[in-house]
Amino acid sequence: MGLAFATPALVAVSLFILLPGLLALVGSLFNIRIGSQTSWRWAGLDNYGTVLADPAVRQAILNTLVYSVITVIPGLVLGFLLALLVHSATRGKRLLQVLLFLPYTGNLVAMGVVFRSVFASPSGPLNSVLGVFGLGPVAFLSDPSLTLPTVALVGLWRLVSFTFLIYFAGLSSIPTVVEEAADMDGVTGAARVRHVLLPLLRPVSAFALVMAVLQCAQVFDTVRMMTDGGPLGSSETVLTMAWKLGFEYFDLGQAAALNTMLIAVLILTGVIHRRISRRSERPSAAGVPQTGEEKS
C-alpha cells in the first residue's frame, strides 16, 4: 500500500529530476554539435576542461557568486526581521502575510518583463521619479557596473518573500509557553531575539540558507528577461551561459558539462546541509531526560 502511494512521486522524480540529470551527465562526455550536420563524438572529460578554461564561463560563475552574496545574507536578515514584525503584530496579521508572500508567487518571466520596464533608461518609471529630483537618468540595465546589482536587487525582493514565509512558520511553531517564560524572566527585546528565538530557529535558519543558495545558483528567468546576460557578459550567470552554449552556440556537450557541474554543486550543498542538521539534532536528542520506563 505504501509503495502504491509513493509510486506517482517516484515516477515524477525519475522523469523530471533523475533522468534529465543522467542525460546531462552522459551528454557531457560527448562532443555534440547541432547544425546542418549533427555529430556525436566521444570527448571524455574534455568538455569540462574546455568549459572551465572559457573566460566567459568563468565570468558567469563569478557573477553567480556575486549575485548570491548580494542576495542571500540580506535576504535572510530582512526575511527574519519582517517575520518577527508580523509575528508580533496584533492587527492585520493575515493581510501582511499575504502581501509579503505575494512576490514569491509571481511568475519569474512576467516579473523580469515588468522590472525591465521599471528600470528602463531613460524613460522608465524609476528614472522618471529620479528625474523629478534631478538625479536621472541612470542606465540600470546598460551600464556593466550596474546590471548585476540591479538584477540582484530583484532577486533579493523575491527571496525576502520566501525567507519571510520560512521564518514566520518557524516563529509560529515555537510554543507560547517559551515566550511566556522569557517574559516572566524579563528577557525582552533584542535579548529575547538573541538568546531565545535565534537558538530555537537554528534549524530553520540552516534550511532557509540552503534554499536561498540553491535558488541563487539557479537564477535564470529574471536575468534572461531583463538583460540576457549583457552588456558584455556583466550579468551572465551559470544557467544563462549554459542556455547560450546549448541553444545559441549549439554545443550541447559543453552545455551539459556546465549543467552537470552545477548539479554536482547543488547536491554537495544538500549533503552538507543534511550533515549539519544531523549534528545539530544530536545534542538536543542527548539532552532530553529519560523517564523511568525508558531507563529500565
N, C-alpha and C positions, 0 to 999 in steps of 0.2 A: 504493500500500500504506500509506504514512504517513497519507494522508488518511482511509483506512478505519479505522485505529486511533484517529484523533483525532475522528472523527465523533460517537461517543457523548458524549465530553466536551463538544464544541461544542454539541450539542443540549441537554445538561443545563445548560450555562452560559446558553444562549439562553433556555431555558424558565424557569429559576429565578432568574436574575440580570438579564439584559438586558431581557427582556420586562416583568417587574414594574417595573423602573426606568423604562422607556419609558412604561408605563401611568401611573405616578405623575407623571411629567413632564407628560403630556397632561392627566391629571385635574386637576393643579394650576392649569391655565389656565381651568377652568370652575367655576362655582358649582353643585355637585352636592348637592342636598338629598334625602335618603331619608326617606320617610314615606308618609302616605296618598296624597300626590300627588308622586311623584318628578319632579324637574325638573333639566334641564341648561341652563345659561345661560353664555354666554361671559363670562369675567371678566378675561382677560389676566393681568396681574401683581397684580391687586387682592388675591388670596388671600394673597400673600406679605406685602403691606403690612399686611393685617388680622392675620395671624398674629404678625408681629413687633411690632405695637402692643398685642397682648394681654398684660396683666400676668402672667397665669397661664403663658403660653408663655415669657415672659422668665424667670420664676421657675424653670421646668423646665429651661431652658438653663443658668441659673446653678447649679442643683442638679447637673446632669450634669457641669459643670466642677469643682465642689467634690468630687463623687464621684471624678472622675478624679484630682484632686490627692491625695486621701486614699489612693487605692489604687495608682496607677501607680508612683511612686518607691519607696515602701516595698515594693511587690510585687517590683520588680526587685532591690532590695538584699537582701531576705530570700531570694528565689529563688536569687540568686547565692551567698549565704553557705551555704545548705543544699546546693547543688550542690557547692560546694567541700568541705564537710564529708564528704558521701557519696563524692565522688571520691577523697578521701584516706583513706577508711575501709579497713581491712584485713579486717574480718569483717562479715558481714551486709549487704553492699552491695546485693545483689539485693532483699532484703526491704525495705530502706529505700527503694529506688527505687519499689517497688510501693506502699508505704504513703504516700509523699509524692505520688505521681501520682494516687492514688485520688480526691481531692477534685475534680479536673478532669474525671473520667469520670462523675461523678454527674449525674443528671437535675436540671436547674435548677428545675423546678416542684416536684419532690419535696424538693429542698434548701430551697426557700422555705417549704414547709409545715412541714418539720422545725424550721427556725430560728425560724419564727413561734411554734411551741410552746415552744422553748427560751427565747426572750426574752419570753414572755407575762408579763403582770403582773396580779395579784400572786402567782399560784400556779405560774408556770413553773419549770422546773428551776434555771435560773440564779438567779432570785430566791429560790428555796428555799435554795440554797447561801449566797447573800448574807445571808439571814435568820439562818443559823447564827452568823454573825459580827456580827449586829446592824446590817447595812448595807442591808436591803431595806425595802420593795420599791422597785424603780426602774422607771419607766414607759418602758422602752426603745422601745416601738412606739406610744406615745400622747402622748409629750412632743415637741412640734415641734422642740425643740433637740437631741433625741437620736435621732430616727428616721433621719435621713440618715447620721450616723456609724455607727449600728447596721447599717444595710443595707450601707454601705461596708465595714464590718468583715467581713461575709460575703463580699462581692466580693473583698476582699483575701485571705481564706483560700483562695478558689478560684484567684485569679490567681497566688499564690505557687506553687501546684502546677504551673501552666503554665510560669512562668518558670524554675522548678527544672528542668523537663524540657529546656527550650531551653538553659539554661546547662550542664546536665550533658552534653548531646550535644556542646556546644561544647568543653567541657573534655576529653571523651573523644577528640575529633578532633585535639587537639594532640599532635604526635609526642613520644614518650617521650624522644627524643634532646634535645629542647629543655629538658625538665625536668632531665634528667641534666646538661646543660651548665650550667644555673643552679646545680645542687647543687655542681658542681665549682668554680664561681666564687664559692661561698659566698653566693649570693643565696637567702635563705630567708625564711620567714615573710611579714610584711607587705610587705617589699621585693620579694619574688618575685611576690606578687599584683599589686603596683602597677606594676612595671617589666617583667614578663614576661607574666603571664596576661591582665591587663586590655587591654594593647595588642593582643594576639593575638585577644581576644574582642570587639574593637570592632564588627565587622560583626554578630556575634551579639547584642550589646547593642542595636544600632540596630534589628535585626529584632524583638527582644523588646519594645523600647519602642513601636514602631509597632503591633504586635499587641496590646499592653496598652491603648494609646489606643483602638484600634478596638473592643476588647471593652467598654471602659468607656463609650464613646459609644453603644453599642447595648444597654446594660443595660436589661432589661425584666422577665424572668421572676421573679427574686427580689423585685424591688420590687412587682410585681403581686401576688404571693402573700403577701408579708409585710405591706405597708402599703397597697397600691393607691394610692400617691402621697400618702397622708394622713400625719398630720392637717393640714388646711388647706393642702394642696399642699407641705408641707415636705419631702417625699421624692419629689415628682413629677420624672420625667425626660423627656427628649425623646420617647422611644418610648412611654412610658405616656401622655403628653399626646396624642400622635398617635392612639393607640388610642382615647382618650376622645373626641377630636374626630370620629373616623370612626364609632365603634360605640356611643357613648353620646349624643353630640350630633347624630349623623347628618349631619355636614357633611364629606363626603368630599373636597371641593375643598380645604378648609383642611388636612385631614389629609394629603392628597397633597402640598400645598405644604411642610408641615413635614418630611415624609419626603424630599422632593426636596432640600431644603436640607441635611439630614443626609447624604444620599448624596453631595452635592457636597463636603461637608467630608471624608468618608471617602476619596473619590477624590483630593482635594487632598493629604491625608495620605500616601496611597500614592505619589503623584507625587513629593512632597518626599523621601520615603524612598528612592525609586529614584535620584533625582539625587544625594543624599548618598552612597549606596552606590557609584555610579559614580565620584564624586570620590575616595572613599577607596580605590578599586581602582587608580586611575591611578598613584599614587606607587609602590605595590608592584609594579605591572607594569613601571614605568620602572626600578625598582631591580634587576630581575633581570639578571644578567650574561649577555651573549650568548656563545654558543660560536663557535668558529672557522667552522663551517659557516654559522651564522646571519649572521655578519658578512660572509661572502663572498656 
